[in-house]
Amino acid sequence: MAKAVQEAASHTPGKEALAMESYARALLTIPSTISDNAGYDSAQLVSELKAGHAQGHNTLGLDMEEGCVGCMAKVGITESYQVKRQVVVSAAEAAEMILRVDDILKAAPRQRGQDQGHC
């Protein structure tokens, strides 16, 4: 997905291209974080994954059992397009809501009553 977003950004003028490039970089943090958490060299694995995708091997993914890049179709891993699309849309909507917050509302402190001397 990051590759497709990056390619689309190269054909998009203006500030929108910068946002698309940032989004592509954010997508690349997912395999990096997964491989880091599994204890593997994320820089090596992500660079192999990007190279494989650039060569047209679209079914490549991270095989964390073996610690390498492998064909996800051969391993039996498939993804539903509808689920993946909804996850990306929901994440983008959440990020947009966070970015749209311009004011932080702070509640006024409540009035304290007279101290009754019981404490």
C-alpha positions in Angstrom: 0.0 0.0 0.0 2.8 2.4 0.8 4.3 1.9 -2.7 0.9 2.7 -4.3 0.5 5.8 -2.1 4.0 7.0 -2.9 3.5 6.5 -6.6 0.2 8.5 -6.5 2.0 11.2 -4.5 4.5 11.6 -7.3 1.7 12.6 -9.7 -0.1 14.9 -7.2 0.7 18.6 -7.1 0.9 20.8 -4.0 0.7 20.1 -0.3 -1.5 17.1 -0.9 1.5 15.3 -2.2 3.4 16.0 1.0 0.5 14.6 3.1 0.5 11.5 0.8 4.2 10.9 1.2 3.9 11.2 5.0 1.0 8.7 4.9 3.2 6.3 2.9 6.0 6.6 5.5 3.4 5.9 8.2 2.3 2.8 6.5 5.9 1.6 6.4 6.1 1.8 10.2 3.7 -1.1 10.4 6.1 -3.8 9.1 9.0 -2.1 10.9 7.2 -2.2 14.2 6.1 -5.8 13.7 9.6 -7.0 12.9 11.1 -5.0 15.8 8.7 -6.5 18.2 9.5 -10.0 16.9 13.2 -9.3 17.6 14.3 -9.2 14.0 16.3 -6.5 12.1 13.5 -4.3 10.8 15.7 -2.3 8.5 16.9 -5.4 6.7 13.4 -7.0 6.5 11.6 -3.8 5.4 14.2 -3.0 2.7 13.9 -6.6 1.4 10.1 -6.2 1.4 10.2 -2.9 -0.4 12.6 -4.3 -3.0 10.4 -7.3 -3.6 7.3 -5.1 -4.0 9.3 -2.9 -6.5 10.0 -6.0 -8.6 6.3 -6.7 -8.8 6.0 -9.5 -6.1 2.8 -8.2 -4.6 2.2 -11.2 -2.4 5.3 -10.7 -0.3 5.0 -10.1 3.4 6.8 -10.6 6.6 7.1 -14.2 7.8 7.8 -13.8 11.5 8.1 -17.5 12.2 11.1 -17.7 9.9 12.3 -14.1 10.3 12.3 -13.4 6.6 10.3 -12.0 3.7 8.1 -14.7 2.1 5.1 -15.2 -0.1 2.0 -14.8 2.0 -0.1 -16.8 -0.5 2.2 -19.9 0.0 1.9 -19.5 3.8 -1.9 -19.3 3.6 -2.3 -15.7 4.7 -5.0 -13.8 2.9 -6.6 -10.4 3.6 -10.1 -9.3 2.9 -10.0 -6.1 0.9 -13.2 -4.8 2.6 -11.7 -5.3 6.1 -8.4 -3.8 5.1 -10.1 -0.8 3.4 -12.3 -0.2 6.5 -9.3 -0.3 8.9 -7.4 2.3 6.8 -10.5 4.5 6.4 -11.2 4.3 10.2 -7.6 5.1 11.0 -7.6 8.1 8.7 -10.8 9.4 10.2 -9.4 9.1 13.7 -6.3 11.0 12.7 -8.4 13.7 11.0 -10.5 14.1 14.1 -7.4 14.5 16.2 -5.9 17.1 13.8 -9.1 19.1 13.7 -9.1 19.8 17.5 -8.1 23.4 17.8 -9.2 24.2 21.3 -8.9 22.3 24.4 -11.9 22.9 26.7 -11.1 23.1 30.3 -13.8 22.9 32.9 -13.9 25.7 35.4 -13.0 24.5 38.9 -16.1 23.8 41.0 -16.8 26.0 44.0 -15.8 24.5 47.3 -18.2 24.8 50.2 -17.3 26.0 53.7 -15.1 23.7 55.7 -17.2 22.2 58.4 -14.3 21.2 60.5 -15.1 17.5 60.5 -11.9 16.4 58.9 
